Amino acid sequence: MPRRPVAVFAIAPWAVSGVFPPDLVTRLRQLVDIDPGTTFTSFEGAEAALAEADILVTGWGCPRIDAGVLAAAPRLRAIVHSAGTVKAIVDPLVFERGVVVSSAAEANAVPVADYTMAMLVLGAKQAFSRARRYAAAVEGTPRDWLAGEGTGLHDCTVGVIGASRIGRLVLRRLQSYDVEVLLYDPYVTAAEASDLGVEQVSMDELCRRSDLVTVHAPALPETRHMLDGRRLDLLPDGAVVVNTARGSLIDTEALTRSCAGGRISAILDVTDPEPLPPGHPLFSLPNVMITPHLAGAQGRELRRLGEFAVDEVGRFLSGAPLLGRVEPEHLSYIA
């Protein structure tokens, strides 16, 4: 009788329960032998499990998979990551060993794109600053029932920085709105931009023309502070900056100055540093909304990642193409 494939969880225990609810564990166990009660957030003492593992099912809390792990796992054929980026956990040696790597980044992109669209709608309404003024109204003074002139997403120009997985999902969603869409991404061809239904422009032109700017580029040395003081100054008065990518893409000091002056607003799910220190000025500005890196899969959304990972294990074992396959050259530019 042929040996059944063996899989091992390398993921934080809390993530297992959220990403892999019981019915998904049952589906996974129909494909492989795996002990859902054993999860590793350190590979010290995991030698016996690694020695039998054909597949590592990884996620948040997974330690780095390096030469030592590979030496302890001679049977390892695939790493199926039930979260977003694998950049921090996969050593390039993994690919040299011929191990196949897959990520659920595509599934994790969906809630981020949904969050982004919600923030673009609310940001264009100036909902957060107006809500704060409304709540702070003094007894006996008129409440802030402003007519909202110059607000609303309709007929705006939206600048999208980065046609990443999330950026492309946002671009598709924007097609449902009456907006002009600009794109800055030096790796997108003119033909691709046409297919995406966007006008491809330089970064400076995007900043000059956009009522709202949403950031979806990876954190690389060349993208650090791509929205610096000079480019923030190019934004029209009243512009809104939304960042769900990485905090380092925006110069925090320059953004603080621009928002403190009231000329632009910001909605940030990521910051630099992250988290910001207590008492940072951005927390108290009425035209800035900061959320604690929650745009990605959370709560009920986690299940989508587990479904993707289980399906990916099935595809790997059947020899079908992997939908989330990560190639070694991707490591240099993924988030």
PyMOL commands that set and color helices and strands:
alter all, ss='L'
color gray80, all
select helices_A, chain A and resi 13-19+22-31+47-52+67-72+92-96+105-124+127-135+165-174+190-196+203-209+221-223+229-234+247-249+252-260+281-284+299-318+328-332
alter helices_A, ss='H'
color red, helices_A
select strands_A, chain A and resi 7-10+55-58+78-81+100-103+157-161+180-184+199-200+212-215+240-243+265-268+288-290+325-326
alter strands_A, ss='S'
color yellow, strands_A
deselect
rebuild
show_as cartoon
